[in-house]
Amino acid sequence: MATIAHLSQRTPSVSIEELLAGFHPSYRFGEVSFETYRPDASAPSQAEAVTKLRHFGANIGGSKGGFLGKLFGKKKVEKSGIYLDGGFGVGKTHLLASLWHIAPGRKAFGTFVEYTNLVGALSFRQTVDVLSTYSLVCIDEFELDDPGDTVLMSRLMRELADAGVKIAATSNTLPGALGEGRFAAVDFQREIKVLSEQFDVHRVDGVDFRHRGLPDAPEPLDDSVIEEFAQERYGDKRYSVDEFADLAEHLSKVHPSRYRALVGETDVMVLHNVETITEQSVALRFVVLADRLYDKDVPIVASGKPFSELFTPEMMAGGYQKKYFRAVSRLTALAREGQTGEPAL
């Protein structure tokens, strides 16, 4: 017998311990290693990244003398963190997860958005206090579209570095150039300068999958058959069944840090009557939900508009376009998996 729940009726309660327990690589990178990474021979920087990260990982878990202690000590000052810059699809997340797997002690792995949500759930000071006890903090997909969040994260990283925590991050823009040409606020520029000075930056070259464009979205199914279709394809799984409008409204009542728990018991998502989102706040919440569904590999069976039309053209061309393109790509992949069984990559 299939188990059916409605996400729009769930409000999970998540403890601090449960929040922190979610800071690990998703199942897609649950067993990766430097040995399973296949560097492109035509891009030597990929093999060089492996060497640098192995060396960086070998020095994790030593004495936490702090950044200032290293600065005035007798030993040579080493960077508090390592930063992998490069396009999409060159294996940065694979490399970052491989570092996380070999690091000793308490360690955290999450996306930029997950850390900003953690600060929102705990407060900045409590987040610093908790993560200062870790040996390594990995931040995947450092984002630059919100100056407030970028300053917040740079300050968090600076305080963690001062506490002796090793930090590894990935992004598509070098830290010295974060916000260049976009945000002119003095405090933003100051924080980013400090951030860039703390990292050993390594450029990872390779073919950028953005040139491949977005995958074609499958044609949505007729609304009257999607629940039956899902159960015929997936049998006795745990299903979430919701009206798109109800789910969109409900997400505003659940803190994004709890979205992982919200979808935690869902194996297949059935979504009735998908509509184009016209409000930025709703769209950004769906971006976070898309990431959590993709992390868990939840196939989606939906009716209404295809996910290629989830956001307005203005959103797809605006300041948050990187977020929206990622969400469309991931939701489309999950919808294709839901309808055809093709694995979401």
N, C-alpha and C positions, 0 to 999 in steps of 0.2 A: 504494500500500500504506500503510495507516494505521500510525502509530508509536505503540506502547503502552508506557507506563512505569508504575511503581508508586511513588507518592510515599513510601509507607511503607518503601521500600527505598533512598531517596535521602537522603544527608547532605551537602549542599553545603558547600564551603569557600569563604568569602567574605573577600577582602582588605579592608583599611580603605578603599582607593581605590574598590573596588566597592560597599562599603556607602554611602559618601558620594555616589557617582554615582547612587544611587537616590533621592536627596533632591531630587526635582523634581516638578512637578504630574503627576498621572496623565494617561493619554491623553485622558480626558474633558475635561480643562482644558488640554490641550497647546497649543491655538492660540487660547485666549480672549484678550480684550483689554477695555479700558474701552469701546471702541467697540461691542463685541458684547454688552455688558451692557445690558439693557433695564430701566431703573428704572421702578417703578410710579408713575404720576403721583399716585396717591392716598396715596403714602408718600414725601414730599419728602426724608426722611432717606436714601433710597437714592441719589438724585442728589447729595446733599451728601457722601455717602461717596466717590463717584467723585472729586469735587473735592478732598477732603481727601487721598485716596490719591495722586492725581496730584501734589499739592504735596509730599507726603511722599517720593514716588519721585524728584522732581526734586532733593532734597537728599541722596540716597544716593550714596556714593562720594567724599565730600569728605574733609577732614582728620579723622583719627581722634584727636582730642584727648582722648577719654575723657569719661566722665560727670563725674568730679571736676574735670577741666580746664575743662569747660564751666561747672561750678558756680562756680568761682572766677575765671573769665575775665571779660573786659570785655563780651563779646557776650551778648546775651540768651540765657538758658538755654532750650533746646528739648527737648522730650520725646525720650527715646531710642527710644520705640516708639509704635505706633498699635494700638489694640485695637478690633475690631469686635464689638459685642455684639448679639445678635438671635436670633430663633427660627429653626427649621429652614426651609429652602426660600426664604430671602429673598436668596440670591445671595452670601453671605459668602465662600464658597470661590472662586467666580468672581472676585470682587473681589481676593481675596488672590493668586490665581494671576496676575491681570492685573498686579498690582504686581510680582510676581516676574519676569514677562516683560520689563518695561521697566527693571528695575534693572541697573546695570552691575556688572562684576566678578564675583567668586565669590559664589554665593548658594545658600541651601538652602531647600527647601520640604518639609515633612513634617507628619504629624499629631503630636499630643502623645505618643501611644503610641510612634511611631517614634523620637522623640527619647529617651524613657526607655529604649527598647531599645538605642539607640546608646550611651547612657551605660553600660548593662549590658554591652555588648560591648567597649567601649574603656576604661572607667573615667571618672569624672567629670573628673579633671584633664586627661586626654588629649582628651576631648571639648571642653573649654573651650579648650585650646591650638589644636585644629584649627579650631573654628568662629570663633575670634578673628581669623582671617585672612580671614573673609568680610565682604562689605559689607552683606549682608542675610540675616537668618534669619526665615523665615515658619513660624509654628506654627499649624496648623489644628486646630480642635476641642479647645481647652484643656479638660481634664477635671478633675473635682473630687471623684471618688469615692474616691480614695486619698490621705490626707493626706501620706503619705511621698513619693509621686510628685509631688504638687503643690508641696511644699516643695523637692524636688530641682530641679524645673523652674524655680521662681521664683529659686532661687540661681543656676542656670545662666544664666538671662536677665539677672540682675543683673550677673554677672561679664562677660557678653558686652557689656552696655550700658557698663560701665566701660571696656571695651576699645575702645569706639567703634563697635561693631556696631549697625546699625539693626535693630529687631525689629518684626515685625508679627504679630498674633495674632487669632484668632477664637474665640469661645465663646458660650455661651448664658447666661452670668452675668457681671455686671460684676466686674472684678478686686477692687474694694473690698469686694465681698460674697462673694468666694470662701470657701466653707466656713462661711458665716454660719449659725448655728443647727445646725451639724453637728459641726465639729471645734473644740474649745476649747483645744487645745494652744497654749501661749504662743509657742513658736518658730514655729508655723504662722501665727499671727496677725501676728507681727512680720514674717515674710518676705512675707506677702501685702500688708501695708501698704506695704512698700518697693516691691513690684512695681507696685501700683496707682499710686504716685506717679510712676513712670517712663513711664506710658502716657498718650497722648491718647486718651481713650475716646470712641467714637462709637456711638450706638445706631442700628441699622438696623431700621426697622420694616417690617411687611408681614405677609401671611397666613402663618401658621405651619402647615406641612404636618402637624404632629402631630395636628391636629384631623381629618385625613382618616382616621386609624387605619392599622393595618397592612394591606398588601394580602393578598388570599386566596392561600394556598399551593396550588399545583396538586396533585392527587392523585398520590401516588407511583406509579411503574410497577411491574409485576410484576418481581421480581428476575431471573427467567429471561430477560427480553427486553431489559434495559437496555443491554447492550453492543451488541447487534444494532441496537436503536433508534438509539443514538447514531451508529453508523457509517452507517446509512442516511440520517440527517438531515445529518451533517456530513462524510461522505466521508473523504478521505485527510488527516485532521488529525492532530495530535499529542495523544494521549489519555493521561490518567492514570486508572488503574483500581485501586481499592482497596476493601477492606472498611473500613467506617466505624470499627470497633473497632481495627483495625490502625493506621489513620491517626491516630486519637486517641492511641493509646499512643506512636506514633512522634514526634508533635509534642513530647512531653516531652523528647525526646533532641536536639531541634534548637532552637537559640536563636531566639526570635522575630525577631531582626534578620535572620535568614537565610530567613525565610518567602518573601520576594520572590524570592530565588534558587530556593527549593524549587519554586515554581510557575512559574518563568520559562519553561520549555519546554513548558508545558501549554496547549493550545488549548481542550480540552474535558475536564471532569472527570466521570468515571463513578464513582458512589459506591454501594456495595452495603450494604443493611441499616442505614440511618440509625437511631440510637437516641437516646432522651432522655438528655442529659448530667446526671449527678447530682453531680459533683464540681466545685467552683468553679474549681480550678486548670485542669482540662481545659476548662471552659467559657470561661475567659478566653483560653486559647490559641486556641480556635476563633474567638473574636472577631477576633483578629489575622489569622488565616488568611482569614476572611471579607473583611476589608478588602483584603488583597492580591489575592484572587480578583476582587473587585469592581473594584479599580483596573485590573486587566488585562482585565476583562470576559470571564471564563471561564464559558461556559454549563455548567450542572450537570444531569446526568441521574442520578437517584437512585431507590433503592427504600427500603422501610422506612417510617419515620414522616415526615410532612411537616415542613419546617423550622419551621413554626409551633409544633411540639412539641419543638424541639431542646433547650430549656432548661426547667427545672421552673418551675411557677407561683411558687414561693418566690423563685427567681432573678429572674424577670421583675418581681417586686414589691420586690426588695431594693435594696441600695445601689448595685449595678452595673447597674441596670435600663436606663440610657441606653445602655450598651455592648450589652446583650443585645437591646434593641429594634432598634438599628442593625444588628446582625448578622443577626437574623431577617429584617428588611426586605431587606437586601442579598442574603442567600442565597435568599430567596423569589423575588426578582426574577431572579436567575441561574438558578434552577430553572425558572421560567416561560419564560425565554429558551431553556433547554435543551430543554423539551418542546414549546413552541409557536412558537418563533422570535421571540417578542415581545421587542424590545430592552429590556435592563435599564436603567432610568433612575434 
